[in-house]
């Protein structure tokens, strides 16, 4: 009964924040208070509760460090001209007749390079939406293509916080996970491309939208050398260099470009690394401002509170009843189906991708003892399910950023084709009574030793 009452209070707090348009962080803080009170009622001491919280937070230290690097990376790529270079040259080759597909592919590329769905929406997504409006494309369709593309890289980029989180939770190697992610996403990705290709975008003048990025050429030196930070990310990731080292080298390269090519003053560069890139030009600021360590503060708070939940859930019986239901469901709808169902519930409850991932992992790790399989299953379920929840910040923030309606979720084809395809494969082989082949969903044998981030 205490478990039900505690979770009910938490859900009420979430509902109040959603209806009242309050920051979801307030609901998470309220939830932490509820869970601590639950622990005290269950005869855990204050000291024990504190250690539970610290134990959960301690497990996220690598992710928190990487968040700092991500904040610096997204800022220095702006200041160095890397993001303007990518956007300017990508937009210059568009063809209006296939622009819905282009929006998806451009956002896929940007999110793959930066690892951030929010950052992709705020840069490439905004530009794509401007062009789409000039072409007369339905904003809901544009928003869906942008959202799907933004989460393509959020799922499988070595710079992605969600990919790093899954790697940390399951104690698996991120590059092995990424290799499996590309294999399992090939069919849904191609199907998504075909769907967007079949859609007639409308008519209009693409130059009206692309003219908005002409100012990049006036504000930055856009020679090919400014693409070096992005090239480093690609090459070092292919070489399976440690993620933190890869990001640090890209940041250093970006800093050198800022000082030498873009002629940014040293103090201005230091300020942008902390506070983010800032332009005095209103039009340029609308497209490019952002990044910096402080831009990660809200995500930092969500991670800290979410991981503290994780520590409490591990040491108390708060989720025991739900976990038993998940384990029982796995016997009827397959383990993957059970994880998928759990992902929908946790994403709806938590309203953010991070906590949903942690809760799903904790409730489903017993039904999938194979950590490699669990990792790819989480990537094919909760990571892409979270942005499909209308009231979750995972999807709400990118759509709000580009000015797209909530109904855009219906057109984010990739985000639900991926879990549905994976479920169909699982059900097919489950019905045949055969194990799922490695080539389809996971590789049964680990070809290389699992390493730490």
C-alpha positions, 0 to 999 in steps of 0.5 A: 500500500505504501508503494502505491501511495508513494507512486500516486503522489509522484504521479500527481506531482507530475500531472500538476507540472504538466497541466501548469506548464511548470519545469519538470525538474520541480516534479522530480524534486517532489518525487525525491521527497516522496521516495525519501519519506517512503524509505523512512517509513520503511524503517531505513535511517536518514543515513541509509537514505543519504547513502542510497542517494549518493550511491545512485549519483556516484554511478553517473559521475562519468556521464556528468563529466561527459555532459560538461564536455558536451556543453563545451563542444556544442559551444566551440563548434558554433564559435569555430564555424563548424556548425555554420559550415555544416548547415550552410553547405547542407542547405545549399544542395537541397532540392525542394521536391524532396525536402521532407526527406532532406530534413530528416537526413540533414537532422540525422547527420547533425545529431550523429555528429553532435549527439544532441537532439535538442542542439540539432533542433535548435540549429539544423532543425530551425533552418529546415523549418524556415525553408519548409515554411517557404515551401508550403510544407505542413508544419506537422510533417516538417516537425515529425521529420526533424524530430525523427532525425534529431533522435537518430543521432541521439540514439547512436552517436558516440557523443550522445548522453543517452547512448553513454547512459545505456552503456554505463547502466548495462556495463557494455562497450559503447562502440559495440552498442553503436555497431548493433544499433546501426544493424538493427535500425537499417530496415526502419531507417530505409522505410522512413526514407521511403515514406518521406520520399513519397510525400509531396512537400508542396510548392514554394521558393526554397531560396526564401528559407536558404537566404536566412543562412547566407549570413553565416557566410558574412559572419564566419570564415567557412573554409573546409578547415573549420570542419576539422572538429567534426572530422575528428569526431568521426575519425576518432570514433571509427578508431574506437578512441575513448569518448572523453578523449575524442570530445576533448581533442575536438574541443581543443581543435575548435579552440585553435580554429576560434583563435586563428581562423575566426579571430575570437578573443581569448577571453571571449572564447573562455566565456563562450565555453562556460556561458555558450556562444552569443551573437549581437546580431538578432537573426544570427543569435536566433539560429546559433546562440547556445551551448556552453557548460551552463546550458547543461545545468537543467540536464545536470539537475535531471541526471542528479535527481534521476540517479538518486531515484535509481539508488533508492529504487535499488535498496527499497521495495518501491518498484518490486510489485511493478517489476514482478508484473514486468517479469510475468508479462515477459512470458506472454509477450516476449522479453522485448515486448515486456521491455517495450511496454515498460518503456511506454509506462516509464516514459509517460511517468518520468516525462524525460528520457534519462529517468525512463531509461534508468527505471526501464533498466532496473525493472527489466534487467532480470528478464534479459540477463544478457547485457549486450541484448539488454543494451540494444533493447533499451536503445530500440525501445525507451530511447526512441519511445520517450520523445513520442510521449506528448507531455515529455520534454524529450519530444516537447522541447525539440518541437517547441524549438522549431515551432512545430505542433505536438501532432508532429509526433505522428510523422516521426516515422523512424521513432516508432518503426524501429521498436515495431520492427524489432518487436516483429522480429522478436515475435516471429522467432519466438513463435517459431521457437528459435533464438533470435539470430545475431544478425537481426537484433544482437550478436550472441558472442562478444567479439571484443572485451568490454571496456570502460568509457 
